[in-house]
Amino acid sequence: MTWLIEFDDAALKELRKLDKQAQNEILKYLRERIATDEDPRRFGKPLSRNLAGLWRYRIRNYRLVCNIEDHRLVVLVLRAAHRKDVYD
């Protein structure tokens, strides 16, 4: 089973602001782990409170906030930022 990775426009803009090494690590993580696994929830953690229903992935000091759409087999990246800024 292959999951499609999509980026929200704001998340894509945030990703482009990161340094090249961080961008490559994040994209590699999404491509090699999340897209190819049967259950993308296996690698992340569910968020709570005002972000309930969304999932967090940790790549070094960076975090991805994603919405997992099971019916479409899509992981939609909503935020991509440093851990100190991602939940603002």
C-alpha contacts under 8 A as a table, 3 or more apart, distances in Angstrom:
res1	aa1	res2	aa2	distance
1	M	36	T	6.71
1	M	37	D	6.89
1	M	38	E	5.58
2	T	35	A	5.50
2	T	36	T	5.08
2	T	37	D	6.85
2	T	38	E	7.17
2	T	73	L	7.53
3	W	34	I	7.20
3	W	35	A	4.47
3	W	36	T	6.47
3	W	37	D	7.58
3	W	38	E	7.96
3	W	73	L	5.09
3	W	74	V	5.53
3	W	75	V	6.82
4	L	35	A	6.15
4	L	73	L	6.25
4	L	74	V	4.73
4	L	75	V	6.21
5	I	30	L	7.28
5	I	31	R	7.94
5	I	35	A	6.64
5	I	74	V	5.89
5	I	75	V	5.00
5	I	76	L	6.08
5	I	77	V	7.41
6	E	74	V	6.96
6	E	75	V	6.21
6	E	76	L	4.79
6	E	77	V	6.13
7	F	11	A	5.99
7	F	12	L	5.78
7	F	76	L	5.62
7	F	77	V	4.76
7	F	78	L	6.56
8	D	11	A	5.17
8	D	12	L	6.21
8	D	76	L	6.81
8	D	77	V	5.98
8	D	78	L	5.34
8	D	79	R	7.82
9	D	12	L	5.16
9	D	13	K	6.28
10	A	13	K	5.09
10	A	14	E	6.25
10	A	78	L	7.10
10	A	79	R	7.09
11	A	14	E	4.98
11	A	15	L	6.07
11	A	77	V	6.40
11	A	78	L	5.26
11	A	79	R	4.56
11	A	80	A	5.42
12	L	15	L	5.02
12	L	16	R	6.26
12	L	80	A	7.65
13	K	16	R	5.23
13	K	17	K	6.57
14	E	17	K	5.23
14	E	18	L	6.88
14	E	79	R	7.20
14	E	80	A	5.80
14	E	81	A	6.35
15	L	18	L	5.46
15	L	23	Q	6.34
15	L	80	A	5.66
15	L	81	A	6.99
16	R	19	D	7.71
16	R	23	Q	7.25
18	L	22	A	6.30
18	L	23	Q	6.22
18	L	81	A	7.66
19	D	22	A	5.50
19	D	23	Q	6.30
20	K	23	Q	5.02
20	K	24	N	6.14
21	Q	24	N	5.18
21	Q	25	E	6.21
22	A	25	E	5.10
22	A	26	I	6.13
23	Q	26	I	5.26
23	Q	27	L	6.15
24	N	27	L	5.20
24	N	28	K	5.95
25	E	28	K	5.10
25	E	29	Y	6.05
25	E	59	I	7.47
26	I	29	Y	5.10
26	I	30	L	6.25
26	I	59	I	6.52
27	L	30	L	5.13
27	L	31	R	6.00
28	K	31	R	5.05
28	K	32	E	5.79
28	K	33	R	7.94
29	Y	32	E	5.43
29	Y	33	R	5.49
29	Y	34	I	6.89
29	Y	59	I	7.62
30	L	33	R	5.69
30	L	34	I	4.93
30	L	35	A	6.02
31	R	34	I	6.26
31	R	35	A	5.31
31	R	36	T	7.12
32	E	35	A	6.36
32	E	36	T	6.16
33	R	36	T	5.77
33	R	37	D	6.15
33	R	40	P	7.98
34	I	37	D	5.57
34	I	39	D	7.88
34	I	40	P	5.19
34	I	43	F	7.61
35	A	40	P	7.45
37	D	40	P	6.07
39	D	42	R	5.82
40	P	43	F	6.17
40	P	44	G	7.24
40	P	68	I	7.96
40	P	75	V	7.99
41	R	44	G	5.28
41	R	45	K	7.01
41	R	55	W	7.53
43	F	57	Y	6.89
44	G	55	W	6.16
44	G	56	R	5.32
44	G	57	Y	4.70
44	G	58	R	7.27
45	K	55	W	5.56
45	K	56	R	5.28
45	K	57	Y	6.79
46	P	52	A	7.23
46	P	53	G	6.87
46	P	54	L	6.06
46	P	55	W	4.51
46	P	56	R	6.24
47	L	51	L	5.64
47	L	52	A	5.16
47	L	53	G	6.62
47	L	54	L	5.62
47	L	55	W	5.59
47	L	56	R	6.57
48	S	51	L	5.35
48	S	52	A	4.15
48	S	53	G	7.30
48	S	54	L	7.95
49	R	52	A	5.34
51	L	54	L	5.86
53	G	67	N	7.38
54	L	65	V	6.67
54	L	66	C	5.68
54	L	67	N	5.04
54	L	68	I	7.26
55	W	65	V	5.72
55	W	66	C	5.15
55	W	67	N	6.26
55	W	68	I	7.41
56	R	63	R	6.58
56	R	64	L	5.55
56	R	65	V	4.75
56	R	66	C	6.27
57	Y	63	R	5.64
57	Y	64	L	5.09
57	Y	65	V	6.69
57	Y	66	C	7.84
58	R	61	N	7.24
58	R	62	Y	6.03
58	R	63	R	4.82
58	R	64	L	6.64
59	I	62	Y	5.20
59	I	63	R	6.15
59	I	64	L	7.99
61	N	82	H	5.94
61	N	83	R	5.75
62	Y	80	A	7.16
62	Y	81	A	5.61
62	Y	82	H	4.33
62	Y	83	R	5.11
63	R	79	R	7.76
63	R	80	A	5.91
63	R	81	A	5.76
63	R	82	H	6.13
63	R	83	R	5.53
63	R	86	V	6.61
64	L	77	V	6.61
64	L	78	L	7.35
64	L	79	R	5.49
64	L	80	A	4.66
64	L	81	A	6.84
64	L	86	V	7.78
65	V	77	V	6.02
65	V	78	L	5.52
65	V	79	R	4.98
65	V	80	A	6.71
65	V	86	V	7.88
66	C	75	V	6.43
66	C	76	L	5.37
66	C	77	V	4.40
66	C	78	L	5.35
66	C	79	R	7.07
67	N	75	V	5.90
67	N	76	L	5.11
67	N	77	V	6.57
67	N	78	L	7.13
68	I	73	L	7.66
68	I	74	V	6.07
68	I	75	V	4.62
68	I	76	L	6.28
69	E	72	R	5.70
69	E	73	L	5.82
69	E	74	V	5.14
69	E	75	V	6.20
69	E	76	L	7.57
70	D	73	L	4.92
70	D	74	V	6.70
77	V	80	A	7.31
79	R	86	V	6.70
80	A	86	V	6.85
81	A	85	D	6.25
81	A	86	V	5.07
82	H	85	D	5.49
82	H	86	V	5.95
83	R	86	V	5.44
83	R	87	Y	7.68
84	K	87	Y	7.50
85	D	88	D	5.77
